[in-house]
Structures are given as C-alpha cells and as structure tokens.
C-alpha cells in the first residue's frame, strides 16, 4: 500500500475557514475576552475531517513566505484581486500554528527570495 503525504495550504485553509462563518451569516465567534476564534475553530474541523476521511500517513502545513516573492516581483497583478486581510484574522494565525503543534503536524515556510537578475 502506498503511503500518502498531505501538504496543507495553510493560508488557503485559514482564509476559507474564516470566510465560511461569514458566508453562513453566523455571528462572529469570540472568547469571553473578545478574541476572534472562528478561523481557528473551523481550521481545526477542516484538518480533523481531512484526517478522518483520507487517513494520510504524513501531513505538513505549509505557510507562504512573508514579504515579496519572485512571482510578485515578476507579475505585479499576482494578488491584484485579493482583498486585504480582515483585521481580526492575523491574531488567529498564531493560534492556528499552536493548534498545528498540538496536533503534531509540522509546519514549514521559507523566507521570500528576491528575483535573480
């Protein structure tokens, strides 16, 4: 039997999780101290469903590099149609990383690289 490796597009999952709640018009999810949690909660559910449905032997969460990438340098319109990140989402990313650690799912990212001339 072949073993499977699943690489999670972490920011893709996080954005999808965050906007899933908004699409259902459900009220925002917050802790008693006001911290937003919808992306973390739904991200957790997505990973659990993926794991239960496919039972991958290996899994890792991949995060895009921070800063301009070669693709963005060469194609100025690469992210032209993307909206800005919602104000309450950046704080949840750290909690998603903690969740991945608690689930023993390694995460990786690399620094952005400048295009070579």
MONORPE-V607496 format. One record per residue. N is the residue number from 0. NEAR is the number of other C-alpha atoms within 8 Angstrom. Layout:
{{N/NEAR} {N/NEAR}}
This chain:
{{0/2} {1/3} {2/7} {3/7} {4/9} {5/8} {6/8} {7/9} {8/9} {9/9} {10/8} {11/7} {12/11} {13/12} {14/9} {15/8} {16/14} {17/12} {18/8} {19/8} {20/12} {21/10} {22/7} {23/6} {24/6} {25/7} {26/6} {27/8} {28/7} {29/10} {30/8} {31/5} {32/5} {33/6} {34/7} {35/12} {36/10} {37/12} {38/13} {39/14} {40/8} {41/10} {42/12} {43/9} {44/8} {45/10} {46/8} {47/8} {48/8} {49/9} {50/9} {51/7} {52/6} {53/6} {54/7} {55/10} {56/7} {57/8} {58/11} {59/12} {60/13} {61/11} {62/10} {63/7} {64/9} {65/6} {66/6} {67/9} {68/11} {69/10} {70/7} {71/11} {72/10} {73/7} {74/7} {75/8} {76/7} {77/7} {78/7} {79/6} {80/5} {81/5} {82/4} {83/4} {84/6} {85/6} {86/5} {87/7} {88/11} {89/9} {90/7} {91/12} {92/10} {93/8} {94/9} {95/10} {96/9} {97/8} {98/10} {99/12} {100/9} {101/7} {102/6} {103/6} {104/10} {105/9} {106/10} {107/8} {108/8} {109/6} {110/7} {111/10} {112/7} {113/8} {114/8} {115/3} {116/2}}
